[in-house]
Amino acid sequence: MTTERIEVSKLNERFPGVVLKVKEHRGDTWVCVRPADVEKTLVFLRDEPELAYTYFVECVGVDYSAWEHDRDLPDSRFEVVYNVMSPTRGARLFVKTGVNDGEAIPTMKNVFLGAEYPEKEIGDLYGIRFEGNELAPGERFLLPDDWIGFPLRKEYPLGGEDVLFDQGDRGPAVEDVMRPHAGESFEGKTGSEDVSGR
């Protein structure tokens, strides 16, 4: 017999019906909520004196389009997970929500300033839109502005294929023409330039 964590009981008491599912695994707890309820959930967790989840660790995105196992939010292709901590209590909690392609999640940068850049990264790499924290049309955050697509989506090609030229012959794959850089070469060279100072 297990006891419900204080965070879950307080959330259920303050916002009945907001918590869709609670998952516990190896000492960590995930609380699943709808996108519209993420902000009030995180504000309550931050401001409730007995909880004091004042430290924003990170938020991450996940694409479950190719996942064939059980899921916490089976009706959504993407999940966004907010990882918060209570330094005074030494506790960690994950708040999880799900969206489909084209749907938006309200930004949490007004709740935790540290959420601004991770949300932009998730938007740039997965195409998940955070309302109030969008990039300008045609602008990328991590990737070059002319990049096409979202490289962390499951359908995105992995690369390394031979290049097909217009005359019908094939050119070398990317890995066939790569040159080592200081991080991967004992010689400490990138191409013909010495970059390590050795």
C-alpha positions in Angstrom: 0.0 0.0 0.0 1.5 3.3 -1.0 0.6 6.8 0.1 -0.1 9.6 -2.3 2.5 12.3 -2.5 1.6 15.6 -0.9 2.0 17.4 -4.3 -0.7 15.2 -5.9 -3.1 15.5 -2.9 -2.7 19.2 -2.8 -3.2 19.6 -6.6 -6.3 17.4 -6.4 -7.7 19.4 -3.5 -7.0 22.8 -5.2 -7.9 21.8 -8.8 -10.2 18.8 -8.8 -9.9 16.9 -12.1 -6.8 18.7 -13.4 -4.5 15.7 -12.7 -5.1 13.2 -15.5 -2.7 10.6 -14.4 0.1 10.1 -11.8 3.0 7.8 -12.6 5.8 6.8 -10.1 8.9 5.0 -11.2 12.2 4.6 -9.3 11.4 7.3 -6.8 10.3 9.9 -9.4 6.8 11.2 -9.9 5.2 12.4 -13.1 1.9 14.4 -13.0 0.0 14.5 -16.3 -2.2 17.5 -17.1 -3.8 19.1 -20.2 -1.9 21.9 -22.0 -4.4 24.5 -20.7 -3.7 23.5 -17.1 0.1 23.4 -17.1 0.5 27.1 -16.1 -1.8 27.0 -13.1 -0.3 23.7 -12.0 3.2 25.1 -12.1 2.2 28.3 -10.4 0.5 26.4 -7.6 3.5 24.1 -7.2 5.8 27.1 -7.1 3.8 29.4 -4.8 2.3 26.9 -2.3 4.5 27.3 0.8 4.4 23.6 1.7 5.6 22.6 -1.8 7.9 25.4 -2.9 8.9 24.1 -6.3 10.8 27.3 -7.0 13.7 25.8 -9.1 13.1 25.2 -12.8 15.5 22.5 -14.0 14.5 22.0 -17.6 11.7 21.1 -20.1 12.1 18.5 -22.8 10.1 17.4 -25.8 9.4 13.8 -26.9 8.0 12.5 -30.2 6.0 9.3 -29.6 4.8 8.8 -33.2 6.8 5.6 -33.6 6.3 4.3 -30.0 4.3 1.1 -29.8 4.2 0.6 -26.0 1.9 1.9 -23.3 1.9 5.7 -22.9 0.8 8.1 -20.2 -0.9 10.4 -22.8 -1.9 8.1 -25.6 -4.0 10.6 -27.6 -1.0 13.0 -28.2 1.9 12.6 -30.6 4.2 14.9 -28.6 4.8 15.3 -24.9 6.5 18.2 -23.1 7.9 17.5 -19.7 8.6 20.2 -17.1 11.2 19.2 -14.5 10.9 21.3 -11.3 12.6 21.0 -7.9 11.9 22.2 -4.4 15.3 23.1 -3.0 14.0 23.5 0.6 12.4 20.1 0.5 14.9 18.3 -1.7 12.0 17.1 -3.9 11.7 16.7 -7.7 8.5 16.6 -9.7 7.8 16.2 -13.5 4.7 17.9 -15.0 3.8 16.3 -18.3 1.4 17.4 -21.0 0.7 16.3 -24.6 -0.1 17.9 -27.9 -0.6 16.9 -31.5 1.0 18.5 -34.6 -0.3 22.0 -35.0 -1.6 22.4 -31.4 0.0 24.9 -29.1 1.1 24.9 -25.4 1.0 28.2 -23.4 4.6 29.3 -22.6 5.9 28.9 -19.1 8.5 31.6 -19.4 6.3 33.9 -17.3 6.2 31.3 -14.6 9.9 30.3 -14.7 12.2 32.6 -16.7 14.4 29.6 -17.4 11.7 28.0 -19.6 12.2 30.5 -22.4 15.2 29.0 -24.2 14.3 25.3 -23.7 10.8 26.0 -25.2 12.5 27.7 -28.2 14.8 24.7 -28.6 11.8 22.3 -28.5 10.0 24.5 -31.0 13.0 24.5 -33.3 13.8 20.8 -33.1 10.2 19.3 -32.9 8.0 22.0 -34.3 5.9 22.2 -31.1 4.5 25.7 -30.7 4.6 27.6 -27.4 2.0 30.4 -27.4 3.8 33.6 -26.3 7.3 32.3 -27.0 7.2 31.8 -30.8 10.0 32.5 -33.2 9.4 35.0 -36.0 8.3 33.4 -39.3 11.3 31.9 -41.1 13.5 32.3 -38.0 15.2 29.3 -36.3 16.7 29.2 -32.8 19.5 26.6 -32.9 19.4 25.7 -36.6 20.3 27.9 -39.6 17.4 30.0 -40.8 17.3 28.1 -44.1 17.0 24.7 -42.4 14.0 22.6 -43.6 12.0 20.5 -41.1 12.4 19.5 -37.5 15.3 17.1 -37.0 14.1 15.4 -33.7 10.8 14.2 -35.3 10.8 10.5 -35.9 10.1 10.8 -39.6 13.1 13.0 -40.2 15.8 11.2 -42.2 19.0 10.2 -40.3 21.3 11.2 -43.1 24.4 9.5 -44.4 22.8 8.5 -47.7 24.6 8.8 -51.0 23.9 11.9 -52.9 22.1 11.4 -56.2 23.4 13.8 -58.9 21.4 15.0 -61.9 23.5 12.9 -64.3 22.2 9.8 -62.5 25.5 8.8 -60.7 25.9 8.8 -57.0 28.3 10.9 -54.9 29.9 10.1 -51.6 27.9 9.8 -48.4 28.4 12.5 -45.8 30.6 10.3 -43.6 32.9 9.6 -46.6 34.0 13.2 -46.9 34.0 14.3 -43.2 37.2 15.6 -41.8 38.1 15.1 -38.1 38.1 18.0 -35.7 40.1 18.4 -32.5 37.4 16.6 -30.5 37.7 13.4 -32.6 41.3 13.4 -33.8 44.4 12.5 -31.9 46.4 14.7 -34.3 44.3 17.7 -33.2 43.7 18.8 -36.7 40.6 19.9 -38.7 41.4 19.4 -42.3 44.9 20.9 -42.6 44.7 23.5 -39.9 46.2 22.9 -36.4 43.4 23.8 -33.9 44.5 22.2 -30.7 47.8 24.0 -30.1 49.7 20.7 -29.7 
